Amino acid sequence: MAALGSDKGPYSFDSVEVVHRGKKTTTIVNSEVFDTILENINNIYDYEIGFVPTGYEHRPDLISNVFYGDPGYYWLLMLVNNIYDPMEGFFVGQRIKIPKF
């Protein structure tokens, strides 16, 4: 995965450093940019509607790879479908929103 921060690849959002369980990490969560994305998520993208096929249950990374050619957008699928844990969502036959780029 690309590094976070200014001019550091596709994840070049402003980031914040936090300490979690004694380890320092860099994230966009709780940053101004991330909060803005969350506030406007329903207005930013047009969506396709899809259904989770057999073999892809609980695997937003595989679904992301099918639609975007990159498993790294799993987080976007989880975000727009209000799924916080892949084991609690992405069931076979479940109707999901797929943001168009």
GIVENDA-V452721 format. One record per backbone hydrogen bond with DSSP energy under -0.5 kcal/mol. CO is the residue of the C=O (numbers start at 1). NH is the residue of the N-H. Records with the same first field share a line. If there is no record, write none. Layout:
# GIVENDA-V452721
CO=NH  NH
This chain:
# GIVENDA-V452721
5=8
9=12
11=5  13
13=5
16=27
18=20  25
20=23
23=20
25=18
27=16
28=31  34
31=35
32=36
33=37
34=38
35=39
36=40
37=41
38=41
40=43  44
41=45
46=100
48=50  98
50=96
52=93
53=56
56=59
59=62  63
60=64
61=65
62=66
63=67
64=68  69  70
65=69
70=73
71=74
72=75
73=76  77
74=78
75=79
76=80
77=81
78=83
79=82
82=84
85=88
86=89
90=58
91=94
94=52
96=50
97=99
98=48
100=46
